[in-house]
């Protein structure tokens, strides 16, 4: 089910577990969303570190190397 055309709703995002690293977050997304989850490239962002730019069914998901997650709506 999609939320206004998005695969991940704000409620889904609010209920994500705490991740200890980008590896944990990516494993969670791969398990939860399966083939809809796509690994992307990463960039180094000042004061943040590496940020991975993945997506779920075209919806951008930004994952920090510390495991922080930001879903773009």
Secondary structure, 3 states (H helix, E strand, C coil): CCECCECCCHHHHHCCCCCCCHHHHHHHHHHHHHHHEECCCEEEECCCEEEEEEEECCEEEEEECCCCEEECC
